[in-house]
């Protein structure tokens, strides 16, 4: 029996008819969660899916997404949750890199999958969720996911399966890497999250992050199940409905990113104070100190701030309580799961106050990834000198509190998503009118960073609209550049490395906005 199968069975036996999940107007009890997950797992098995398969989910948040995920975990196969906004060459790369053999796909994303399916030799089955007509994908079998729910066969437990999950990072200096976890390591994270958040059976969690992220899965759904609590899942954050949901469902905890907290405060009336709502705590990262203080002092909501990566989640924690309480603005201290340090370029550990690369290593088994999928050299590089190298910069206080400073990685943060500059550049550089591009983040007020690009065009080329259309076709919407600057050449160091710091320093007037480019072409 797989790790998650055992968890579902134990909780169904303990909690039975109590509510486990809420989505839209539907509630799912613990008993139903087990029964429906086993039924879908039997349906997948009936379509020939087993422990040796690599099953990708290309789905928005929904109950079907939950059951496809949990059924895959019951089969013990290798799960590959993918951002459904990926398309074109990036989608092709992820599916090929992960050796995907089957895809469960929302009808809305069938066309994106159809564009790349015939170039994926290992793909043998596509299950479509929704009412759209089934596409003809040549030799690839296409069926309806709804038929899995109708399976009547009893599901026999699986033993000795891989029980792997591949979570893709945003690639920074190269293609995205598949972070490989086991169900055991995911449960280790979830159990620790539930313990540190002090979740109990009377708690009701709220999570509006996508289920292809570690956040919603392993610091949302599974901690709730572990604790015997219940969780409301939403498709995405709706600030206009946030407090309505809190009041209607008696929400006691939710997950956040710093930008989310600002948005919630913007719609929070003056009458909302401590004692006027059910919220008691929230878990996340990136809370600005002024927002943090507003939540704790005005609203009485204790924020639990964390620092971690897909490779090593919950490496630091600031629980703002008792001996573990750390300064507001810090990510706290190394956890029971991880030891933290800051090192220089030669991997010498730095004293308190000095800025360097954040490095870490596990204190317990099954706390971090087993490695990057099919990328042994990258795994060895990341773990050099007995420390995992995060690529992030920070400093430690005298008390051991971690303060995040900046990313060494070439990544952009946009509306809660990490965007790989390298991946955006690779898409832009594939356009015949682009000689070279340099992508970077520019700070803005409402969405962390905007995606900016400096482009060197091929001689005689001038159609920026065509370049943006190409980007929109091959990138998630949030990764398409919104600021564009055409240059004769890019600024470089003596070793020919592009100086992105110089590009970031350019005034806003140096850029064309995406809307200006589109308006000019319409005129």
C-alpha positions as a printed NumPy array, in Angstrom:
array([[  0.   ,   0.   ,   0.   ],
       [  1.418,   3.402,  -0.952],
       [  2.15 ,   6.073,   1.638],
       [ -0.789,   8.285,   0.67 ],
       [ -3.147,   5.323,   0.313],
       [ -2.41 ,   4.36 ,   3.9  ],
       [ -3.012,   7.961,   5.002],
       [ -6.411,   8.111,   3.267],
       [ -7.462,   4.764,   4.71 ],
       [ -6.411,   5.695,   8.238],
       [ -8.254,   9.018,   8.138],
       [-11.374,   7.513,   6.569],
       [-11.492,   4.947,   9.364],
       [-11.01 ,   7.682,  11.982],
       [-13.177,  10.494,  10.613],
       [-15.681,   8.806,   8.261],
       [-18.531,  11.218,   7.503],
       [-16.701,  14.372,   8.647],
       [-15.925,  16.892,   5.902],
       [-12.474,  16.674,   4.338],
       [-12.754,  18.879,   1.219],
       [-14.958,  21.712,   0.015],
       [-14.973,  22.973,  -3.565],
       [-17.663,  25.302,  -4.899],
       [-20.942,  23.958,  -3.472],
       [-19.726,  20.368,  -3.055],
       [-18.395,  18.778,   0.114],
       [-16.423,  15.538,   0.28 ],
       [-16.232,  13.511,   3.475],
       [-13.192,  11.507,   4.528],
       [-14.993,   8.29 ,   3.606],
       [-15.933,   9.686,   0.192],
       [-12.388,  10.944,  -0.363],
       [-11.036,   7.424,   0.028],
       [-13.83 ,   5.772,  -1.955],
       [-13.658,   8.177,  -4.913],
       [ -9.852,   8.139,  -5.004],
       [ -9.844,   4.328,  -5.046],
       [-12.563,   4.288,  -7.72 ],
       [-10.596,   6.649,  -9.995],
       [ -7.415,   4.656,  -9.356],
       [ -9.253,   1.519, -10.484],
       [-10.422,   3.405, -13.574],
       [ -6.874,   4.498, -14.399],
       [ -5.712,   0.931, -13.961],
       [ -8.484,  -0.154, -16.332],
       [ -6.956,   2.159, -18.958],
       [ -3.618,   0.404, -18.485],
       [ -1.972,   2.863, -16.087],
       [  0.292,   1.297, -13.475],
       [  3.182,   1.962, -11.149],
       [  5.698,   2.186, -14.   ],
       [  3.873,   5.049, -15.708],
       [  4.628,   8.762, -15.487],
       [  1.29 ,  10.57 , -15.263],
       [  1.109,  14.319, -15.905],
       [ -1.784,  16.505, -14.799],
       [ -2.579,  19.499, -17.   ],
       [ -5.511,  20.795, -14.971],
       [ -6.963,  23.777, -13.152],
       [ -8.026,  23.432,  -9.528],
       [-11.086,  21.201,  -9.301],
       [-12.277,  18.078,  -7.516],
       [-11.354,  16.118, -10.634],
       [ -7.821,  17.438, -10.269],
       [ -7.776,  16.286,  -6.627],
       [ -8.995,  12.806,  -7.53 ],
       [ -6.641,  12.468, -10.492],
       [ -3.741,  13.402,  -8.209],
       [ -4.71 ,  11.127,  -5.324],
       [ -5.607,   8.228,  -7.622],
       [ -2.174,   8.513,  -9.229],
       [ -0.601,   8.396,  -5.773],
       [ -2.593,   5.254,  -4.931],
       [ -1.208,   3.595,  -8.053],
       [  2.293,   4.559,  -6.904],
       [  3.234,   5.904, -10.314],
       [  5.439,   8.921, -10.941],
       [  3.259,  12.029, -10.699],
       [  4.082,  15.084, -12.824],
       [  1.866,  18.097, -12.003],
       [  2.356,  20.768, -14.675],
       [  1.302,  24.383, -14.906],
       [ -1.57 ,  24.248, -17.44 ],
       [ -0.592,  27.66 , -18.796],
       [  2.548,  26.141, -20.313],
       [  2.381,  25.708, -24.055],
       [  4.521,  25.187, -27.143],
       [  8.17 ,  24.306, -26.7  ],
       [  8.112,  24.699, -22.91 ],
       [  5.206,  22.265, -22.526],
       [  6.92 ,  19.873, -24.911],
       [ 10.142,  20.079, -22.921],
       [  8.49 ,  19.279, -19.578],
       [  6.487,  16.33 , -20.898],
       [  9.488,  14.908, -22.693],
       [ 11.962,  15.561, -19.879],
       [  9.702,  13.793, -17.363],
       [  9.204,  10.765, -19.667],
       [  5.433,  11.241, -19.44 ],
       [  3.4  ,   8.277, -20.668],
       [ -0.108,   9.496, -19.756],
       [ -1.766,  12.904, -19.349],
       [ -4.97 ,  13.855, -17.577],
       [ -5.97 ,  17.099, -19.247],
       [ -8.779,  19.616, -18.818],
       [-10.699,  20.166, -22.035],
       [ -9.53 ,  23.793, -22.051],
       [ -5.937,  22.655, -22.551],
       [ -6.442,  19.923, -25.134],
       [ -5.407,  22.208, -27.99 ],
       [ -2.116,  23.028, -26.254],
       [ -1.429,  19.344, -25.749],
       [ -2.437,  18.512, -29.328],
       [  0.25 ,  20.842, -30.656],
       [  3.05 ,  18.813, -29.082],
       [  1.617,  15.309, -28.618],
       [  2.966,  13.831, -31.857],
       [  6.524,  14.722, -30.826],
       [  6.305,  12.778, -27.558],
       [  7.173,   9.16 , -28.39 ],
       [  6.48 ,   7.836, -24.88 ],
       [  2.983,   9.349, -24.581],
       [  0.404,   6.561, -24.935],
       [ -2.783,   7.822, -23.243],
       [ -4.628,  11.126, -22.833],
       [ -7.653,  11.386, -20.553],
       [ -9.78 ,  14.468, -21.198],
       [-11.721,  16.063, -18.364],
       [-14.754,  17.975, -19.628],
       [-17.308,  17.901, -22.405],
       [-15.154,  18.852, -25.401],
       [-14.943,  16.558, -28.389],
       [-12.09 ,  14.089, -28.076],
       [ -9.175,  15.017, -30.352],
       [ -7.533,  12.682, -32.847],
       [ -3.929,  12.345, -31.682],
       [ -2.872,   9.724, -34.166],
       [ -1.586,   6.627, -32.422],
       [ -2.166,   8.055, -28.924],
       [ -5.229,   6.654, -27.156],
       [ -7.7  ,   9.358, -26.07 ],
       [-10.481,   8.666, -23.532],
       [-12.709,  10.551, -21.128],
       [-11.524,  10.971, -17.552],
       [-15.165,  10.803, -16.384],
       [-15.14 ,   7.085, -17.197],
       [-12.624,   6.555, -14.391],
       [-15.251,   7.671, -11.857],
       [-17.593,   4.96 , -13.141],
       [-15.152,   2.108, -12.533],
       [-16.755,  -0.742, -10.575],
       [-13.662,  -2.856,  -9.922],
       [-12.333,  -2.957,  -6.38 ],
       [ -8.935,  -1.335,  -6.058],
       [ -6.272,  -3.63 ,  -4.673],
       [ -3.437,  -1.846,  -2.822],
       [ -0.125,  -1.415,  -4.626],
       [  3.145,  -2.422,  -2.983],
       [  6.735,  -1.626,  -3.952],
       [  5.846,   1.208,  -6.338],
       [  8.158,   4.187,  -7.029],
       [  5.798,   6.656,  -5.265],
       [  7.582,   9.579,  -6.917],
       [  6.554,  13.154,  -7.596],
       [  8.409,  15.375, -10.071],
       [  7.94 ,  19.086,  -9.407],
       [  9.479,  21.428, -11.975],
       [ 11.488,  24.43 , -10.871],
       [ 11.605,  27.609, -12.894],
       [ 14.871,  27.078, -14.761],
       [ 17.289,  29.949, -14.286],
       [ 20.525,  29.384, -16.16 ],
       [ 19.159,  26.495, -18.189],
       [ 16.026,  24.392, -18.748],
       [ 13.739,  23.692, -15.81 ],
       [ 14.847,  20.828, -13.622],
       [ 12.511,  18.164, -12.288],
       [ 12.75 ,  18.041,  -8.5  ],
       [ 12.102,  14.438,  -7.478],
       [ 10.377,  13.75 ,  -4.179],
       [  8.825,  10.621,  -2.754],
       [  5.436,  10.358,  -1.13 ],
       [  7.333,   9.84 ,   2.136],
       [  9.164,  13.172,   1.808],
       [  5.919,  14.932,   0.854],
       [  4.215,  13.451,   3.913],
       [  7.167,  14.497,   6.1  ],
       [  6.66 ,  18.085,   4.931],
       [  2.881,  17.938,   5.345],
       [  3.027,  16.422,   8.82 ],
       [  5.568,  19.027,   9.988],
       [  3.484,  21.83 ,   8.48 ],
       [  0.381,  20.617,  10.331],
       [  2.314,  20.357,  13.602],
       [  3.906,  23.796,  13.345],
       [  0.575,  25.4  ,  12.38 ],
       [ -1.112,  23.515,  15.246],
       [ -3.897,  22.281,  12.984],
       [ -6.582,  20.168,  14.614],
       [ -9.841,  18.546,  13.607],
       [-11.771,  21.76 ,  14.263],
       [ -9.697,  23.793,  11.813],
       [-10.904,  24.75 ,   8.363],
       [ -8.172,  25.748,   5.924],
       [ -8.437,  27.894,   2.8  ],
       [ -6.095,  27.53 ,  -0.174],
       [ -6.402,  29.275,  -3.529],
       [ -3.013,  28.36 ,  -4.995],
       [ -2.786,  25.969,  -7.967],
       [ -2.52 ,  22.252,  -7.337],
       [  0.585,  21.922,  -9.488],
       [  2.421,  23.802,  -6.705],
       [  3.852,  22.267,  -3.554],
       [  1.946,  24.958,  -1.642],
       [ -1.597,  23.732,  -2.251],
       [ -0.649,  20.064,  -2.206],
       [  1.755,  19.592,   0.672],
       [  1.165,  22.664,   2.836],
       [ -2.568,  22.655,   2.148],
       [ -4.497,  19.487,   1.299],
       [ -2.295,  16.828,   2.892],
       [ -1.696,  18.725,   6.167],
       [ -5.461,  19.163,   6.495],
       [ -5.984,  15.432,   5.953],
       [ -3.171,  14.558,   8.359],
       [ -4.721,  16.73 ,  11.074],
       [ -8.271,  15.535,  10.473],
       [ -9.248,  19.103,   9.556],
       [-11.081,  20.255,   6.423],
       [ -9.931,  22.49 ,   3.591],
       [-11.726,  24.684,   1.103],
       [ -9.998,  24.786,  -2.262],
       [-10.69 ,  27.586,  -4.695],
       [ -9.757,  28.024,  -8.338],
       [ -7.833,  31.192,  -7.572],
       [ -7.775,  34.092,  -5.158],
       [-10.852,  36.285,  -5.235],
       [-10.195,  39.269,  -2.994],
       [-13.802,  40.423,  -3.323],
       [-14.981,  37.079,  -1.885],
       [-12.175,  36.456,   0.613],
       [-13.957,  37.677,   3.734],
       [-17.297,  36.265,   2.556],
       [-15.656,  32.841,   2.339],
       [-13.986,  33.249,   5.722],
       [-17.317,  34.125,   7.335],
       [-19.433,  31.538,   5.519],
       [-17.06 ,  28.612,   6.125],
       [-15.537,  29.602,   9.452],
       [-12.04 ,  29.612,   7.934],
       [ -9.348,  29.463,  10.615],
       [ -6.176,  29.392,   8.476],
       [ -5.033,  30.167,   4.947],
       [ -1.852,  30.141,   2.856],
       [ -0.342,  33.316,   1.44 ],
       [  2.408,  35.019,  -0.471],
       [  3.415,  38.586,   0.341],
       [  1.517,  40.075,  -2.586],
       [ -1.634,  38.185,  -1.547],
       [ -1.577,  39.747,   1.918],
       [ -1.456,  43.236,   0.425],
       [ -4.432,  42.47 ,  -1.806],
       [ -6.444,  41.159,   1.141],
       [ -5.665,  44.216,   3.245],
       [ -6.828,  46.434,   0.383],
       [-10.351,  44.98 ,   0.651],
       [-10.46 ,  44.718,   4.445],
       [-12.834,  47.219,   6.013],
       [-11.999,  49.167,   9.141],
       [-14.581,  47.142,  11.051],
       [-12.446,  44.01 ,  10.599],
       [-10.407,  43.676,  13.76 ],
       [ -9.283,  40.905,  16.081],
       [-12.307,  39.02 ,  17.403],
       [-14.627,  39.88 ,  14.504],
       [-13.723,  36.841,  12.37 ],
       [-12.669,  33.194,  12.664],
       [ -9.121,  33.477,  11.281],
       [ -6.328,  32.648,  13.716],
       [ -3.236,  31.972,  11.582],
       [ -1.762,  31.967,   8.061],
       [  1.247,  30.267,   6.459],
       [  3.433,  31.58 ,   3.671],
       [  6.404,  33.637,   2.574],
       [  7.305,  37.159,   1.548],
       [  5.219,  39.121,   4.054],
       [  6.402,  42.767,   4.148],
       [  6.895,  43.899,   7.767],
       [  4.212,  46.613,   7.604],
       [  1.652,  44.122,   6.255],
       [  2.786,  41.493,   8.748],
       [  2.206,  43.895,  11.643],
       [ -1.243,  44.836,  10.324],
       [ -2.343,  41.207,  10.261],
       [ -1.019,  40.427,  13.712],
       [ -1.842,  43.628,  15.58 ],
       [ -5.041,  44.796,  13.895],
       [ -6.578,  41.511,  12.735],
       [ -5.129,  39.198,  15.38 ],
       [ -3.928,  36.709,  12.722],
       [ -0.584,  35.078,  13.515],
       [  1.579,  34.78 ,  10.394],
       [  3.954,  31.833,  10.143],
       [  6.655,  32.816,   7.669],
       [  8.85 ,  30.25 ,   5.938],
       [ 11.836,  30.016,   3.624],
       [ 12.199,  27.002,   1.405],
       [ 12.545,  25.68 ,  -2.11 ],
       [ 10.926,  22.924,  -4.113],
       [ 14.055,  20.909,  -3.31 ],
       [ 13.976,  21.661,   0.426],
       [ 10.63 ,  23.017,   1.657],
       [ 10.22 ,  24.604,   5.092],
       [ 13.968,  25.01 ,   5.591],
       [ 13.393,  27.985,   7.908],
       [ 10.351,  28.949,   9.942],
       [  9.246,  31.975,  11.938],
       [  6.265,  30.852,  13.976],
       [  5.991,  34.076,  16.028],
       [  5.321,  32.085,  19.177],
       [  7.343,  31.034,  22.221],
       [ 11.021,  30.124,  21.937],
       [ 10.803,  29.852,  18.161],
       [  9.535,  33.415,  17.743],
       [ 11.796,  35.518,  15.537],
       [ 11.895,  39.089,  14.347],
       [  9.164,  40.27 ,  11.976],
       [ 10.658,  40.445,   8.491],
       [ 12.797,  37.348,   8.91 ],
       [ 12.056,  33.83 ,   7.692],
       [ 12.946,  32.523,  11.136],
       [ 15.437,  29.823,  12.006],
       [ 16.417,  26.43 ,  10.701],
       [ 13.677,  23.908,  11.381],
       [ 13.599,  20.412,  12.807],
       [ 13.881,  19.32 ,   9.164],
       [ 16.881,  21.389,   8.021],
       [ 20.134,  22.947,   9.178],
       [ 20.789,  26.38 ,   7.655],
       [ 23.953,  28.4  ,   7.03 ],
       [ 25.258,  31.204,   4.838],
       [ 28.424,  30.599,   2.814],
       [ 30.827,  32.548,   0.605],
       [ 31.876,  31.643,  -2.946],
       [ 34.391,  29.119,  -1.568],
       [ 31.76 ,  27.452,   0.639],
       [ 33.25 ,  28.86 ,   3.826],
       [ 30.516,  29.511,   6.36 ],
       [ 30.033,  33.206,   7.124],
       [ 29.435,  34.796,  10.537],
       [ 26.24 ,  36.575,  11.52 ],
       [ 25.492,  39.711,   9.555],
       [ 27.467,  38.844,   6.411],
       [ 25.586,  38.224,   3.159],
       [ 26.253,  35.073,   1.165],
       [ 24.53 ,  32.097,  -0.413],
       [ 21.971,  30.262,   1.69 ],
       [ 23.017,  26.62 ,   2.053],
       [ 21.237,  23.843,   3.905],
       [ 21.135,  20.139,   4.613],
       [ 18.532,  17.787,   6.089],
       [ 18.473,  16.855,   9.757],
       [ 16.135,  13.885,   9.245],
       [ 15.449,  11.297,   6.522],
       [ 12.824,  12.015,   3.86 ],
       [ 12.978,  15.787,   4.283],
       [ 14.197,  16.898,   0.858],
       [ 14.381,  15.848,  -2.752],
       [ 16.163,  12.699,  -3.848],
       [ 17.701,  14.606,  -6.782],
       [ 16.945,  16.254, -10.108],
       [ 15.217,  13.846, -12.47 ],
       [ 17.679,  12.446, -15.03 ],
       [ 20.163,  15.221, -14.193],
       [ 22.821,  13.602, -12.05 ],
       [ 25.462,  16.248, -12.773],
       [ 23.138,  19.048, -11.67 ],
       [ 22.296,  17.102,  -8.507],
       [ 25.983,  16.673,  -7.641],
       [ 26.688,  20.376,  -8.279],
       [ 23.827,  21.422,  -6.013],
       [ 25.03 ,  19.206,  -3.146],
       [ 28.736,  20.062,  -3.262],
       [ 30.762,  20.132,  -0.046],
       [ 27.972,  18.417,   1.894],
       [ 25.586,  21.371,   1.6  ],
       [ 22.694,  21.956,  -0.754],
       [ 23.23 ,  25.281,  -2.535],
       [ 20.016,  27.268,  -2.848],
       [ 21.196,  29.959,  -5.265],
       [ 19.56 ,  32.512,  -2.935],
       [ 21.38 ,  35.155,  -0.971],
       [ 20.734,  35.969,   2.668],
       [ 22.221,  36.684,   6.058],
       [ 21.792,  35.329,   9.572],
       [ 21.3  ,  37.424,  12.686],
       [ 23.144,  36.749,  15.927],
       [ 20.065,  34.79 ,  17.034],
       [ 20.119,  32.668,  13.881],
       [ 17.203,  34.367,  12.119],
       [ 17.411,  34.202,   8.325],
       [ 16.906,  37.359,   6.299],
       [ 16.421,  36.795,   2.586],
       [ 18.38 ,  39.312,   0.521],
       [ 18.144,  38.459,  -3.178],
       [ 18.257,  35.654,  -5.677],
       [ 21.536,  34.756,  -7.279],
       [ 19.412,  32.889,  -9.761],
       [ 18.263,  34.621, -12.915],
       [ 14.585,  34.465, -12.011],
       [ 11.652,  36.876, -11.956],
       [  8.764,  36.883,  -9.486],
       [  5.444,  37.752, -11.145],
       [  2.026,  37.397,  -9.494],
       [  3.214,  34.576,  -7.251],
       [  4.998,  32.675, -10.054],
       [  8.733,  32.184, -10.437],
       [  9.656,  32.862, -14.066],
       [ 12.85 ,  31.623, -15.644],
       [ 14.599,  34.391, -17.569],
       [ 16.453,  31.692, -19.491],
       [ 13.222,  30.03 , -20.616],
       [ 11.673,  33.305, -21.793],
       [ 14.903,  34.157, -23.633],
       [ 14.956,  30.738, -25.292],
       [ 11.441,  31.315, -26.651],
       [ 12.192,  34.847, -27.876],
       [ 15.511,  33.85 , -29.45 ],
       [ 13.711,  31.168, -31.471],
       [ 11.856,  33.869, -33.417],
       [ 13.571,  34.59 , -36.76 ],
       [ 13.508,  38.381, -36.197],
       [ 15.384,  38.179, -32.874],
       [ 19.161,  38.096, -32.878],
       [ 19.492,  38.094, -29.079],
       [ 17.392,  38.863, -26.005],
       [ 17.995,  39.547, -22.334],
       [ 15.078,  39.086, -19.944],
       [ 14.975,  40.484, -16.408],
       [ 12.606,  41.703, -13.732],
       [ 11.634,  45.316, -13.095],
       [ 10.001,  46.183,  -9.785],
       [  6.382,  47.355,  -9.88 ],
       [  3.707,  48.141,  -7.324],
       [  1.055,  45.536,  -7.977],
       [  2.684,  42.282,  -9.004],
       [  6.172,  41.855,  -7.53 ],
       [  8.041,  42.375, -10.818],
       [  7.229,  43.013, -14.45 ],
       [  8.868,  40.917, -17.125],
       [ 11.141,  43.164, -19.177],
       [ 13.229,  42.306, -22.213],
       [ 15.982,  44.032, -24.15 ],
       [ 16.054,  42.771, -27.743],
       [ 18.599,  42.976, -30.537],
       [ 16.716,  42.498, -33.8  ],
       [ 18.04 ,  40.86 , -36.932],
       [ 19.065,  43.326, -39.69 ],
       [ 15.962,  44.728, -41.389],
       [ 13.532,  43.319, -38.812],
       [ 11.039,  45.642, -37.116],
       [  7.846,  43.685, -36.409],
       [  7.692,  43.712, -32.618],
       [  4.042,  42.605, -32.713],
       [  5.111,  39.344, -34.352],
       [  7.717,  38.789, -31.636],
       [  5.147,  39.336, -28.88 ],
       [  2.615,  37.074, -30.63 ],
       [  5.282,  34.368, -30.77 ],
       [  5.932,  34.826, -27.037],
       [  2.218,  34.668, -26.228],
       [  1.87 ,  31.428, -28.185],
       [  4.768,  29.687, -26.436],
       [  4.768,  31.098, -22.896],
       [  2.319,  31.212, -19.988],
       [  0.45 ,  34.512, -19.994],
       [  2.213,  35.717, -16.842],
       [  5.658,  35.173, -18.466],
       [  5.039,  37.202, -21.639],
       [  7.133,  40.406, -21.453],
       [  5.196,  43.57 , -20.663],
       [  8.157,  45.932, -21.158],
       [ 10.322,  45.85 , -24.291],
       [ 13.399,  47.766, -25.325],
       [ 15.084,  47.472, -28.724],
       [ 18.869,  47.935, -28.643],
       [ 21.679,  47.849, -31.191],
       [ 23.633,  45.625, -28.782],
       [ 23.401,  44.483, -25.182],
       [ 25.755,  45.832, -22.498],
       [ 28.43 ,  43.267, -21.676],
       [ 31.286,  42.552, -19.306],
       [ 34.834,  41.997, -20.656],
       [ 33.997,  38.277, -20.687],
       [ 30.897,  38.937, -22.87 ],
       [ 28.375,  38.29 , -20.13 ],
       [ 25.252,  40.442, -20.476],
       [ 25.103,  43.078, -17.735],
       [ 21.509,  42.776, -16.598],
       [ 22.113,  45.133, -13.674],
       [ 22.758,  47.895, -16.206],
       [ 19.594,  46.989, -18.099],
       [ 17.536,  47.069, -14.884],
       [ 18.89 ,  50.539, -14.115],
       [ 17.439,  52.043, -17.315],
       [ 14.591,  54.534, -16.789],
       [ 11.036,  53.414, -17.428],
       [ 10.878,  55.737, -20.437],
       [ 13.434,  53.549, -22.21 ],
       [ 10.827,  50.805, -22.633],
       [  7.829,  50.303, -24.832],
       [  4.926,  48.687, -23.045],
       [  3.185,  45.713, -24.553],
       [ -0.008,  47.731, -24.972],
       [  1.894,  50.496, -26.798],
       [  3.319,  47.976, -29.253],
       [ -0.092,  46.415, -29.891],
       [ -1.727,  49.84 , -30.299],
       [  0.961,  50.98 , -32.766],
       [  0.43 ,  47.93 , -34.967],
       [ -3.333,  48.412, -34.965],
       [ -2.857,  52.021, -36.049]])
